[in-house]
Amino acid sequence: MGCKVLQAKVERYKTVSANSTTEVCNMFRISRMQEILKGLPRGNFDAVVREHQADKYRKNFSCWDQLVAMVYAQLSGASSLRQLEAGYNSQRTHHYHLGTGELRRSTLADANAKRPPQVFAQVAQGLMAQAKRSLRQEGWQLLCLLDSTSITLKGRGFDGWTMETSTRNTQGIKLHMLYGAHEQAPLSCEFSPANVNDVEPGSRIALERNAMYVFDKGYCNYNWWASFDAAGAWFVTRFKSNAALRELEVMPIPPEARAVILADHRVCFKNRHPRGGRRNDYTAPLRRIVIARQGHDTPLILATNDLDTPALEIARHYKDRWQIELFFKWIKQHLGIKSFLGRSENAVRIQILVALIAYLLLALYRRAHGLKGSMWTLLAELRATLFQRPTAESAAYRRRQERERAFAQCQPGLFA
């Protein structure tokens, strides 16, 4: 009788082990790198490549190969082609599942110099559109922060195409960006030479109805401000100190806001024809809100076409503008847009665009898994575990636990 019980327990142990092994063998083992790239469906990417005919005459190293290698460079922190080649090729067993192959640094350098950056710009724009759609689905008002940042490019290989457009303070290019405050992700971007005024790219943004746009006084163009009213959108910015205004009405300030809001007036522009032969087409009333600043002698003087929202909320919107400044700081510190893998204009633009793509893929990964930590914490973890397979590791752990439990149940019979 005891032998039969022992035999039954041994058979049960074998069954548990076999089932666990089958489960792991049938499981699709996916690495974290592959899971991040799932945020960019391969079919959508291939459609963009076909539209631009970017893979024509380049069968051995496709745009997908280039994208995967450059995203890996951003996520792993590779700062040179040699470092990228060594690290990427050390993971040969994962290349098949990523839909790519072994990397040669000379091939990647040639692709970055010659391939059209429009492919990567369109891919980045598609990922940005996903962020914007999620805002609409959640019912948030679209709060858009508009600003630019300069990327310094000096030295051999850079001077040939950045010297002529340099300014007194900057030699390089500008990255102009519209940033979603609630989604904490870029919504659109554009490049320009360093000497281009910020208003010029800003005026090409497609304004959305009922959206709020926040920007600094570097975007002072009254005729462009008039286009916000025509589009049914709102803006918050700062008046310049020499703005000629006529007061129309004094707005009441709630008691709880008086420590922050010093004044709230409805105003309009005095001059329809400013100096220089220009014409001011902005004839609608505006609000002039004076905000106290701790630690500063002079207050902030805000301008907005939103005549109904409480002044304290308008002040918070302008304070949110610092999010885009922090975003620029973050990508410069943690992603590869300081040391470049190529020195041509084409290579620089592709690398910056792929940095934005990598950031957006991280944001989608973080959102899909409901992670609460910061983006920097997520990036640091991924750099250490980029090619780990969490599902396979979890299944192996469960299999080991089941074996131990089954073995523990067999133990009493062995010594009975």
FIPALO-225198 format. One record per residue (C-alpha): x, y, z; residue in one letter; residue number from 1. Coordinates in Angstrom, 1 decimal. Example, Ala and Ser with C-alpha at 12.3 -4.5 7.8 and 13.67 -1.06 7.14 Angstrom:
BEGIN
+--------+--------+--------+----+-----+
:     c1 :     c2 :     c3 : aa :   i :
+--------+--------+--------+----+-----+
:   12.3 :   -4.5 :    7.8 :  A :   1 :
:   13.7 :   -1.1 :    7.1 :  S :   2 :
+--------+--------+--------+----+-----+
This chain:
BEGIN
+--------+--------+--------+----+-----+
:     c1 :     c2 :     c3 : aa :   i :
+--------+--------+--------+----+-----+
:    0.0 :    0.0 :    0.0 :  M :   1 :
:    2.8 :    2.4 :    0.9 :  G :   2 :
:    4.6 :    1.7 :   -2.4 :  C :   3 :
:    1.4 :    2.6 :   -4.4 :  K :   4 :
:    1.1 :    5.9 :   -2.5 :  V :   5 :
:    4.8 :    6.7 :   -3.2 :  L :   6 :
:    4.4 :    5.8 :   -6.9 :  Q :   7 :
:    1.3 :    8.0 :   -7.2 :  A :   8 :
:    3.2 :   11.0 :   -5.7 :  K :   9 :
:    6.2 :   10.4 :   -8.0 :  V :  10 :
:    3.9 :   10.4 :  -11.0 :  E :  11 :
:    2.2 :   13.6 :   -9.8 :  R :  12 :
:    5.7 :   15.2 :   -9.5 :  Y :  13 :
:    6.5 :   14.2 :  -13.1 :  K :  14 :
:    3.2 :   15.5 :  -14.4 :  T :  15 :
:    3.7 :   18.9 :  -12.7 :  V :  16 :
:    7.3 :   19.1 :  -14.1 :  S :  17 :
:    6.1 :   18.2 :  -17.6 :  A :  18 :
:    3.3 :   20.7 :  -17.6 :  N :  19 :
:    5.6 :   23.5 :  -16.4 :  S :  20 :
:    8.1 :   22.7 :  -19.1 :  T :  21 :
:    5.5 :   22.7 :  -21.8 :  T :  22 :
:    4.2 :   26.0 :  -20.6 :  E :  23 :
:    7.6 :   27.6 :  -20.8 :  V :  24 :
:    8.4 :   26.0 :  -24.1 :  C :  25 :
:    5.1 :   27.3 :  -25.6 :  N :  26 :
:    5.5 :   30.7 :  -24.2 :  M :  27 :
:    6.6 :   33.5 :  -26.5 :  F :  28 :
:    9.8 :   34.8 :  -24.8 :  R :  29 :
:    9.9 :   38.5 :  -25.3 :  I :  30 :
:   12.7 :   40.8 :  -24.1 :  S :  31 :
:   12.1 :   44.2 :  -22.6 :  R :  32 :
:   13.7 :   45.8 :  -25.8 :  M :  33 :
:   11.2 :   44.0 :  -27.9 :  Q :  34 :
:    8.3 :   44.9 :  -25.7 :  E :  35 :
:    9.3 :   48.6 :  -25.9 :  I :  36 :
:    9.4 :   48.4 :  -29.7 :  L :  37 :
:    5.8 :   47.0 :  -29.7 :  K :  38 :
:    4.7 :   50.6 :  -29.2 :  G :  39 :
:    5.7 :   51.1 :  -32.8 :  L :  40 :
:    3.9 :   48.6 :  -35.0 :  P :  41 :
:    6.1 :   47.3 :  -37.7 :  R :  42 :
:    3.4 :   47.6 :  -40.4 :  G :  43 :
:    2.9 :   51.3 :  -39.7 :  N :  44 :
:    6.7 :   51.8 :  -39.9 :  F :  45 :
:    7.0 :   49.9 :  -43.2 :  D :  46 :
:    4.2 :   52.0 :  -44.7 :  A :  47 :
:    6.1 :   55.2 :  -43.9 :  V :  48 :
:    9.3 :   53.7 :  -45.4 :  V :  49 :
:    7.4 :   52.8 :  -48.6 :  R :  50 :
:    5.9 :   56.2 :  -48.8 :  E :  51 :
:    9.4 :   57.8 :  -48.9 :  H :  52 :
:   11.1 :   54.9 :  -50.8 :  Q :  53 :
:   13.7 :   55.0 :  -48.1 :  A :  54 :
:   14.8 :   51.3 :  -48.5 :  D :  55 :
:   15.3 :   51.6 :  -52.2 :  K :  56 :
:   18.7 :   50.1 :  -53.2 :  Y :  57 :
:   19.5 :   49.3 :  -49.6 :  R :  58 :
:   18.4 :   45.8 :  -49.0 :  K :  59 :
:   21.1 :   44.7 :  -46.6 :  N :  60 :
:   20.5 :   47.4 :  -44.0 :  F :  61 :
:   16.9 :   48.6 :  -43.9 :  S :  62 :
:   15.4 :   51.6 :  -42.2 :  C :  63 :
:   14.0 :   49.2 :  -39.5 :  W :  64 :
:   17.6 :   47.9 :  -38.9 :  D :  65 :
:   18.7 :   51.6 :  -38.5 :  Q :  66 :
:   15.8 :   52.5 :  -36.2 :  L :  67 :
:   16.4 :   49.5 :  -33.9 :  V :  68 :
:   20.1 :   50.2 :  -33.7 :  A :  69 :
:   19.6 :   53.9 :  -33.0 :  M :  70 :
:   16.9 :   53.2 :  -30.4 :  V :  71 :
:   19.2 :   50.8 :  -28.7 :  Y :  72 :
:   21.9 :   53.5 :  -28.7 :  A :  73 :
:   19.6 :   55.8 :  -26.9 :  Q :  74 :
:   18.3 :   53.3 :  -24.3 :  L :  75 :
:   21.7 :   51.8 :  -23.6 :  S :  76 :
:   23.6 :   55.1 :  -23.4 :  G :  77 :
:   26.1 :   54.2 :  -26.2 :  A :  78 :
:   28.1 :   57.4 :  -27.0 :  S :  79 :
:   30.1 :   56.2 :  -30.0 :  S :  80 :
:   29.7 :   54.0 :  -33.1 :  L :  81 :
:   32.3 :   51.6 :  -31.8 :  R :  82 :
:   30.6 :   51.2 :  -28.4 :  Q :  83 :
:   27.2 :   50.8 :  -30.1 :  L :  84 :
:   28.5 :   48.1 :  -32.4 :  E :  85 :
:   30.1 :   46.1 :  -29.6 :  A :  86 :
:   27.1 :   46.3 :  -27.3 :  G :  87 :
:   24.5 :   45.6 :  -29.9 :  Y :  88 :
:   26.3 :   42.6 :  -31.5 :  N :  89 :
:   26.9 :   41.0 :  -28.1 :  S :  90 :
:   23.1 :   40.3 :  -28.1 :  Q :  91 :
:   23.0 :   38.3 :  -31.4 :  R :  92 :
:   20.5 :   35.8 :  -30.0 :  T :  93 :
:   17.9 :   38.6 :  -29.8 :  H :  94 :
:   18.4 :   40.0 :  -33.3 :  H :  95 :
:   16.0 :   37.6 :  -34.9 :  Y :  96 :
:   13.1 :   38.5 :  -32.6 :  H :  97 :
:   13.8 :   42.2 :  -33.2 :  L :  98 :
:   13.6 :   41.6 :  -36.9 :  G :  99 :
:   17.1 :   42.8 :  -37.5 :  T : 100 :
:   20.7 :   41.5 :  -37.8 :  G : 101 :
:   24.3 :   42.1 :  -36.9 :  E : 102 :
:   25.4 :   45.8 :  -37.1 :  L : 103 :
:   28.5 :   47.3 :  -38.8 :  R : 104 :
:   29.3 :   50.8 :  -37.6 :  R : 105 :
:   30.4 :   51.9 :  -41.1 :  S : 106 :
:   27.0 :   50.8 :  -42.5 :  T : 107 :
:   25.1 :   52.7 :  -39.8 :  L : 108 :
:   27.2 :   55.8 :  -40.3 :  A : 109 :
:   26.5 :   55.7 :  -44.0 :  D : 110 :
:   22.8 :   55.3 :  -43.4 :  A : 111 :
:   22.6 :   58.2 :  -41.0 :  N : 112 :
:   24.4 :   60.4 :  -43.5 :  A : 113 :
:   22.3 :   59.6 :  -46.5 :  K : 114 :
:   18.8 :   58.3 :  -45.4 :  R : 115 :
:   16.0 :   60.9 :  -45.4 :  P : 116 :
:   15.2 :   62.1 :  -41.9 :  P : 117 :
:   11.6 :   62.6 :  -43.0 :  Q : 118 :
:   10.9 :   58.9 :  -42.3 :  V : 119 :
:   11.9 :   59.3 :  -38.6 :  F : 120 :
:   10.1 :   62.7 :  -38.4 :  A : 121 :
:    6.9 :   61.1 :  -39.6 :  Q : 122 :
:    7.3 :   58.1 :  -37.2 :  V : 123 :
:    7.9 :   60.5 :  -34.3 :  A : 124 :
:    4.8 :   62.5 :  -35.3 :  Q : 125 :
:    2.7 :   59.4 :  -35.3 :  G : 126 :
:    3.8 :   58.5 :  -31.8 :  L : 127 :
:    3.1 :   62.1 :  -30.7 :  M : 128 :
:   -0.4 :   61.8 :  -32.1 :  A : 129 :
:   -1.0 :   58.8 :  -29.9 :  Q : 130 :
:   -0.2 :   61.0 :  -26.8 :  A : 131 :
:   -2.7 :   63.6 :  -28.0 :  K : 132 :
:   -5.5 :   61.1 :  -28.6 :  R : 133 :
:   -5.1 :   59.7 :  -25.1 :  S : 134 :
:   -5.6 :   63.2 :  -23.7 :  L : 135 :
:   -8.9 :   63.5 :  -25.6 :  R : 136 :
:  -10.0 :   60.1 :  -24.4 :  Q : 137 :
:   -9.4 :   61.0 :  -20.8 :  E : 138 :
:  -11.3 :   64.2 :  -21.1 :  G : 139 :
:   -8.4 :   66.5 :  -20.3 :  W : 140 :
:   -8.2 :   70.0 :  -21.8 :  Q : 141 :
:   -5.3 :   70.1 :  -24.1 :  L : 142 :
:   -2.7 :   72.2 :  -22.3 :  L : 143 :
:    0.1 :   72.8 :  -24.9 :  C : 144 :
:    3.5 :   74.3 :  -23.9 :  L : 145 :
:    5.4 :   75.9 :  -26.7 :  L : 146 :
:    9.2 :   76.6 :  -26.5 :  D : 147 :
:   12.5 :   75.9 :  -28.3 :  S : 148 :
:   15.9 :   74.8 :  -27.2 :  T : 149 :
:   19.3 :   75.3 :  -28.8 :  S : 150 :
:   21.7 :   72.4 :  -29.5 :  I : 151 :
:   25.3 :   73.5 :  -29.8 :  T : 152 :
:   27.2 :   72.0 :  -32.7 :  L : 153 :
:   30.8 :   73.2 :  -33.1 :  K : 154 :
:   34.0 :   71.8 :  -34.5 :  G : 155 :
:   35.1 :   69.6 :  -37.4 :  R : 156 :
:   32.2 :   68.4 :  -39.5 :  G : 157 :
:   29.7 :   70.8 :  -37.8 :  F : 158 :
:   31.2 :   74.2 :  -38.8 :  D : 159 :
:   30.5 :   73.7 :  -42.5 :  G : 160 :
:   26.7 :   73.8 :  -42.1 :  W : 161 :
:   26.2 :   75.7 :  -38.8 :  T : 162 :
:   28.6 :   78.6 :  -39.0 :  M : 163 :
:   26.6 :   80.7 :  -41.4 :  E : 164 :
:   23.5 :   80.6 :  -39.3 :  T : 165 :
:   25.1 :   81.1 :  -35.9 :  S : 166 :
:   24.2 :   83.9 :  -33.6 :  T : 167 :
:   26.2 :   85.7 :  -31.0 :  R : 168 :
:   25.3 :   83.1 :  -28.4 :  N : 169 :
:   24.6 :   79.9 :  -30.3 :  T : 170 :
:   26.1 :   77.9 :  -33.1 :  Q : 171 :
:   24.1 :   74.8 :  -34.0 :  G : 172 :
:   20.4 :   74.2 :  -34.5 :  I : 173 :
:   17.1 :   74.8 :  -32.7 :  K : 174 :
:   14.5 :   72.3 :  -31.7 :  L : 175 :
:   11.0 :   73.8 :  -31.6 :  H : 176 :
:    8.5 :   71.8 :  -29.6 :  M : 177 :
:    4.9 :   71.7 :  -28.6 :  L : 178 :
:    4.6 :   69.7 :  -25.3 :  Y : 179 :
:    1.6 :   68.2 :  -23.7 :  G : 180 :
:    1.6 :   69.2 :  -20.0 :  A : 181 :
:   -0.9 :   66.5 :  -18.8 :  H : 182 :
:    0.6 :   63.6 :  -20.9 :  E : 183 :
:    4.2 :   64.8 :  -20.3 :  Q : 184 :
:    5.1 :   64.0 :  -23.8 :  A : 185 :
:    6.0 :   66.0 :  -27.0 :  P : 186 :
:    3.1 :   66.7 :  -29.4 :  L : 187 :
:    5.0 :   68.1 :  -32.4 :  S : 188 :
:    8.5 :   69.3 :  -33.2 :  C : 189 :
:   10.4 :   71.1 :  -35.9 :  E : 190 :
:   14.0 :   72.0 :  -36.6 :  F : 191 :
:   15.4 :   75.4 :  -37.6 :  S : 192 :
:   18.8 :   77.1 :  -37.9 :  P : 193 :
:   20.0 :   78.9 :  -34.8 :  A : 194 :
:   19.2 :   82.4 :  -36.1 :  N : 195 :
:   15.5 :   81.8 :  -36.8 :  V : 196 :
:   13.1 :   83.7 :  -34.6 :  N : 197 :
:   10.9 :   81.4 :  -32.5 :  D : 198 :
:    7.7 :   83.0 :  -33.8 :  V : 199 :
:    8.3 :   81.8 :  -37.3 :  E : 200 :
:    8.0 :   78.0 :  -36.6 :  P : 201 :
:    5.4 :   78.7 :  -33.9 :  G : 202 :
:    3.1 :   80.4 :  -36.3 :  S : 203 :
:    3.0 :   77.2 :  -38.4 :  R : 204 :
:    1.4 :   75.1 :  -35.6 :  I : 205 :
:   -2.1 :   73.9 :  -36.4 :  A : 206 :
:   -4.2 :   75.3 :  -33.6 :  L : 207 :
:   -6.9 :   73.2 :  -32.0 :  E : 208 :
:  -10.2 :   74.5 :  -30.8 :  R : 209 :
:  -10.6 :   74.7 :  -27.0 :  N : 210 :
:   -6.9 :   74.0 :  -26.4 :  A : 211 :
:   -4.8 :   76.2 :  -24.2 :  M : 212 :
:   -1.3 :   77.2 :  -25.4 :  Y : 213 :
:    1.3 :   78.6 :  -23.1 :  V : 214 :
:    4.5 :   80.3 :  -24.3 :  F : 215 :
:    7.0 :   83.0 :  -23.2 :  D : 216 :
:    7.3 :   86.5 :  -24.5 :  K : 217 :
:    9.8 :   85.4 :  -27.2 :  G : 218 :
:    6.7 :   84.6 :  -29.2 :  Y : 219 :
:    5.4 :   88.1 :  -29.2 :  C : 220 :
:    3.5 :   88.7 :  -32.5 :  N : 221 :
:    0.1 :   90.3 :  -32.1 :  Y : 222 :
:   -1.1 :   89.3 :  -35.5 :  N : 223 :
:   -0.3 :   85.6 :  -34.7 :  W : 224 :
:   -2.1 :   86.1 :  -31.4 :  W : 225 :
:   -5.2 :   87.1 :  -33.4 :  A : 226 :
:   -5.2 :   83.6 :  -35.1 :  S : 227 :
:   -6.0 :   82.0 :  -31.7 :  F : 228 :
:   -9.3 :   83.8 :  -31.5 :  D : 229 :
:  -10.1 :   82.8 :  -35.1 :  A : 230 :
:   -9.3 :   79.1 :  -34.2 :  A : 231 :
:  -11.3 :   79.1 :  -31.0 :  G : 232 :
:   -8.2 :   78.5 :  -28.9 :  A : 233 :
:   -6.7 :   80.2 :  -25.9 :  W : 234 :
:   -3.2 :   81.4 :  -25.1 :  F : 235 :
:   -1.2 :   82.5 :  -22.0 :  V : 236 :
:    2.0 :   84.5 :  -22.5 :  T : 237 :
:    3.7 :   87.6 :  -21.2 :  R : 238 :
:    3.4 :   91.2 :  -22.3 :  F : 239 :
:    6.5 :   93.0 :  -23.2 :  K : 240 :
:    7.4 :   96.0 :  -21.1 :  S : 241 :
:    6.8 :   98.5 :  -23.9 :  N : 242 :
:    3.3 :   97.2 :  -24.8 :  A : 243 :
:    0.9 :  100.1 :  -25.3 :  A : 244 :
:   -2.3 :   99.2 :  -23.6 :  L : 245 :
:   -5.6 :  100.9 :  -22.8 :  R : 246 :
:   -7.5 :   99.8 :  -19.7 :  E : 247 :
:  -11.1 :   98.7 :  -20.3 :  L : 248 :
:  -12.3 :   97.2 :  -17.0 :  E : 249 :
:  -10.9 :   96.2 :  -13.6 :  V : 250 :
:  -11.7 :   92.6 :  -12.8 :  M : 251 :
:  -12.4 :   91.6 :   -9.2 :  P : 252 :
:   -9.8 :   89.5 :   -7.3 :  I : 253 :
:  -11.1 :   86.8 :   -5.0 :  P : 254 :
:   -9.8 :   87.0 :   -1.4 :  P : 255 :
:   -8.0 :   83.7 :   -1.6 :  E : 256 :
:   -6.0 :   84.9 :   -4.6 :  A : 257 :
:   -4.9 :   88.3 :   -3.4 :  R : 258 :
:   -1.5 :   87.0 :   -2.1 :  A : 259 :
:   -0.6 :   86.0 :   -5.7 :  V : 260 :
:   -2.8 :   88.1 :   -8.0 :  I : 261 :
:   -1.9 :   91.8 :   -7.7 :  L : 262 :
:   -4.1 :   93.1 :  -10.5 :  A : 263 :
:   -6.5 :   91.7 :  -13.2 :  D : 264 :
:   -7.6 :   94.1 :  -15.9 :  H : 265 :
:   -9.3 :   93.9 :  -19.3 :  R : 266 :
:   -7.3 :   95.8 :  -21.8 :  V : 267 :
:   -6.8 :   96.4 :  -25.5 :  C : 268 :
:   -4.0 :   97.7 :  -27.7 :  F : 269 :
:   -3.8 :  101.4 :  -28.2 :  K : 270 :
:   -2.0 :  101.4 :  -31.5 :  N : 271 :
:   -3.4 :   99.8 :  -34.7 :  R : 272 :
:   -0.2 :  100.9 :  -36.6 :  H : 273 :
:    3.0 :  100.3 :  -34.5 :  P : 274 :
:    6.2 :  101.7 :  -35.7 :  R : 275 :
:    8.0 :  100.3 :  -38.8 :  G : 276 :
:    5.0 :  100.4 :  -41.0 :  G : 277 :
:    3.4 :   97.3 :  -39.5 :  R : 278 :
:   -0.3 :   96.8 :  -38.8 :  R : 279 :
:   -1.7 :   95.3 :  -35.6 :  N : 280 :
:   -4.7 :   93.2 :  -36.4 :  D : 281 :
:   -5.5 :   92.2 :  -32.8 :  Y : 282 :
:   -8.6 :   94.3 :  -31.9 :  T : 283 :
:  -10.3 :   92.0 :  -29.4 :  A : 284 :
:  -10.0 :   92.6 :  -25.6 :  P : 285 :
:   -7.3 :   90.8 :  -23.6 :  L : 286 :
:   -6.6 :   90.3 :  -19.9 :  R : 287 :
:   -3.6 :   91.8 :  -18.2 :  R : 288 :
:   -2.8 :   89.8 :  -15.0 :  I : 289 :
:   -0.1 :   90.9 :  -12.6 :  V : 290 :
:    1.5 :   88.0 :  -10.7 :  I : 291 :
:    3.6 :   88.4 :   -7.5 :  A : 292 :
:    6.9 :   86.4 :   -7.6 :  R : 293 :
:    8.6 :   85.3 :   -4.4 :  Q : 294 :
:   12.2 :   86.5 :   -4.2 :  G : 295 :
:   11.8 :   88.9 :   -7.1 :  H : 296 :
:   11.2 :   92.7 :   -7.0 :  D : 297 :
:    9.3 :   92.8 :  -10.3 :  T : 298 :
:    6.1 :   90.9 :  -10.9 :  P : 299 :
:    5.1 :   88.8 :  -13.9 :  L : 300 :
:    2.6 :   90.5 :  -16.3 :  I : 301 :
:    0.6 :   87.9 :  -18.2 :  L : 302 :
:   -1.5 :   88.3 :  -21.3 :  A : 303 :
:   -4.3 :   86.0 :  -22.2 :  T : 304 :
:   -7.4 :   85.9 :  -24.4 :  N : 305 :
:   -9.3 :   83.8 :  -21.9 :  D : 306 :
:  -11.6 :   86.3 :  -20.3 :  L : 307 :
:  -13.5 :   83.9 :  -18.0 :  D : 308 :
:  -11.1 :   81.5 :  -16.3 :  T : 309 :
:  -10.0 :   82.6 :  -12.7 :  P : 310 :
:   -6.8 :   84.6 :  -12.7 :  A : 311 :
:   -5.2 :   82.1 :  -10.2 :  L : 312 :
:   -5.7 :   79.2 :  -12.7 :  E : 313 :
:   -4.2 :   81.3 :  -15.5 :  I : 314 :
:   -1.2 :   81.8 :  -13.3 :  A : 315 :
:   -0.9 :   78.1 :  -12.7 :  R : 316 :
:   -1.0 :   77.5 :  -16.5 :  H : 317 :
:    2.0 :   79.8 :  -17.0 :  Y : 318 :
:    3.8 :   78.1 :  -14.1 :  K : 319 :
:    3.3 :   74.8 :  -15.9 :  D : 320 :
:    5.4 :   76.1 :  -18.7 :  R : 321 :
:    8.4 :   75.0 :  -16.7 :  W : 322 :
:    7.6 :   71.4 :  -17.6 :  Q : 323 :
:    8.9 :   71.9 :  -21.2 :  I : 324 :
:   12.1 :   73.4 :  -19.8 :  E : 325 :
:   12.5 :   70.4 :  -17.6 :  L : 326 :
:   11.8 :   68.1 :  -20.6 :  F : 327 :
:   14.6 :   69.7 :  -22.6 :  F : 328 :
:   16.9 :   69.4 :  -19.6 :  K : 329 :
:   15.9 :   65.7 :  -19.2 :  W : 330 :
:   16.6 :   64.6 :  -22.8 :  I : 331 :
:   19.9 :   66.5 :  -22.9 :  K : 332 :
:   21.1 :   64.8 :  -19.7 :  Q : 333 :
:   19.8 :   61.3 :  -20.2 :  H : 334 :
:   19.5 :   60.7 :  -24.0 :  L : 335 :
:   22.0 :   60.9 :  -26.7 :  G : 336 :
:   21.8 :   64.5 :  -28.1 :  I : 337 :
:   25.1 :   65.8 :  -26.8 :  K : 338 :
:   27.6 :   63.4 :  -28.4 :  S : 339 :
:   26.5 :   62.6 :  -31.9 :  F : 340 :
:   27.3 :   59.5 :  -33.9 :  L : 341 :
:   27.6 :   61.5 :  -37.1 :  G : 342 :
:   28.5 :   65.2 :  -37.9 :  R : 343 :
:   26.4 :   65.9 :  -41.0 :  S : 344 :
:   23.1 :   67.7 :  -40.7 :  E : 345 :
:   21.2 :   64.6 :  -41.8 :  N : 346 :
:   22.8 :   62.5 :  -39.1 :  A : 347 :
:   22.2 :   65.0 :  -36.4 :  V : 348 :
:   18.5 :   65.4 :  -37.2 :  R : 349 :
:   18.0 :   61.6 :  -37.4 :  I : 350 :
:   19.7 :   61.1 :  -34.0 :  Q : 351 :
:   17.5 :   63.8 :  -32.3 :  I : 352 :
:   14.4 :   62.4 :  -33.9 :  L : 353 :
:   15.2 :   58.9 :  -32.7 :  V : 354 :
:   15.9 :   60.3 :  -29.2 :  A : 355 :
:   12.3 :   61.7 :  -29.2 :  L : 356 :
:   11.0 :   58.3 :  -30.6 :  I : 357 :
:   12.9 :   56.5 :  -27.7 :  A : 358 :
:   11.3 :   58.8 :  -25.2 :  Y : 359 :
:    7.8 :   58.3 :  -26.6 :  L : 360 :
:    8.3 :   54.5 :  -26.6 :  L : 361 :
:    9.4 :   54.7 :  -23.0 :  L : 362 :
:    6.3 :   56.8 :  -22.1 :  A : 363 :
:    4.0 :   54.3 :  -23.9 :  L : 364 :
:    5.7 :   51.4 :  -22.1 :  Y : 365 :
:    5.4 :   53.1 :  -18.7 :  R : 366 :
:    1.7 :   53.8 :  -19.4 :  R : 367 :
:    0.9 :   50.3 :  -20.6 :  A : 368 :
:    2.4 :   48.7 :  -17.5 :  H : 369 :
:    1.0 :   51.3 :  -15.1 :  G : 370 :
:    4.4 :   52.1 :  -13.7 :  L : 371 :
:    4.4 :   54.9 :  -11.1 :  K : 372 :
:    8.1 :   55.6 :  -10.9 :  G : 373 :
:    9.9 :   58.5 :  -12.8 :  S : 374 :
:   11.1 :   58.2 :  -16.4 :  M : 375 :
:   14.7 :   58.4 :  -15.2 :  W : 376 :
:   14.1 :   55.4 :  -12.8 :  T : 377 :
:   12.5 :   53.4 :  -15.7 :  L : 378 :
:   15.4 :   54.3 :  -18.1 :  L : 379 :
:   18.0 :   53.3 :  -15.5 :  A : 380 :
:   16.3 :   49.9 :  -14.9 :  E : 381 :
:   16.0 :   49.2 :  -18.6 :  L : 382 :
:   19.7 :   49.9 :  -19.2 :  R : 383 :
:   20.5 :   47.1 :  -16.8 :  A : 384 :
:   17.8 :   44.7 :  -18.1 :  T : 385 :
:   17.2 :   45.7 :  -21.7 :  L : 386 :
:   17.5 :   42.1 :  -23.1 :  F : 387 :
:   16.1 :   40.2 :  -20.1 :  Q : 388 :
:   12.9 :   38.2 :  -20.7 :  R : 389 :
:   10.6 :   38.9 :  -17.8 :  P : 390 :
:    7.8 :   36.4 :  -18.8 :  T : 391 :
:   10.3 :   33.5 :  -19.2 :  A : 392 :
:   12.0 :   34.4 :  -15.9 :  E : 393 :
:    8.6 :   34.5 :  -14.2 :  S : 394 :
:    7.6 :   31.1 :  -15.6 :  A : 395 :
:   10.9 :   29.6 :  -14.6 :  A : 396 :
:   10.4 :   30.8 :  -11.1 :  Y : 397 :
:    6.8 :   29.4 :  -11.0 :  R : 398 :
:    8.1 :   26.1 :  -12.3 :  R : 399 :
:   10.8 :   25.9 :   -9.7 :  R : 400 :
:    8.2 :   26.7 :   -7.0 :  Q : 401 :
:    5.9 :   23.9 :   -8.2 :  E : 402 :
:    8.7 :   21.4 :   -8.3 :  R : 403 :
:    9.7 :   22.3 :   -4.7 :  E : 404 :
:    6.1 :   21.9 :   -3.5 :  R : 405 :
:    5.6 :   18.6 :   -5.3 :  A : 406 :
:    8.9 :   17.3 :   -4.0 :  F : 407 :
:    8.0 :   18.3 :   -0.5 :  A : 408 :
:    4.8 :   16.3 :   -0.7 :  Q : 409 :
:    6.8 :   13.2 :   -1.8 :  C : 410 :
:    9.3 :   13.5 :    1.0 :  Q : 411 :
:    7.2 :   11.9 :    3.8 :  P : 412 :
:    6.6 :    8.8 :    1.7 :  G : 413 :
:   10.3 :    8.3 :    1.1 :  L : 414 :
:   11.1 :    7.8 :    4.8 :  F : 415 :
:    7.8 :    6.1 :    5.9 :  A : 416 :
+--------+--------+--------+----+-----+
